[in-house]
Amino acid sequence: MTMPPIRKIFMWLVVIFVLYAILTSPTEAANIGSNIVNILKNGIENIFTFFDSLLGH
């Protein structure tokens, strides 16, 4: 017996959920997307700041 491709099923569920969220409330979906981008941007900036201070720049 083989296991179903869990990763593929999970990815399809995520895509379907994202499309549903965008279609039902596009403004809220845009706000969430903007927040995610800001979180990632701040995280990358903090990592660069950490390594700059670690290296003494």
N, C-alpha and C positions, 0 to 999 in steps of 0.2 A: 504494500500500500504506500502510495506517495502522498506527501502533504500538498495541499493546494498552494499556488504561488501567493503567499501571504503579502509579500511586498507589493506585488502588482495590484492585488485587491485593495490594499490600504491606500495606494496612490490614487486609484480610481475613486474611492470614497472621499478622499481629500479634495480631488478636483470637482466632484459633484457637489460637495458641500460649499466650496468656494463659489461655484457658479450660482448655487441657490442663494447664498448670502448676497452676492452682487445683484442678482435679479430682484430679490425681495426688498432690500434696502441699500441702494447704491451709495447714499451719502454716508451711512454708518460703515459700510465696507471700505469706502475711501478713507475715512478717519482711521480705521483699524490699520489699513495698509500704510498710511502716513506714519502712524505711531510705530509700526514695526520697523520701517525704514529709519526713523529717528533713533530707535533703540539700537539698531545695528551700527549706525553711524557713530553714536556716542560710545558704544563698546569698542569699536576700532580705534577711535581717538584716544580712549583711555589706555588701550594696550600700547599705542605708540608713545603716549606720555610716560607710561610705566617704564618702557625700555629706554626712553631718552634719559630719564632720571637715573635709571640703573647704570647706564653707561656714562653718566656725568655730562651730558650735553646741555 
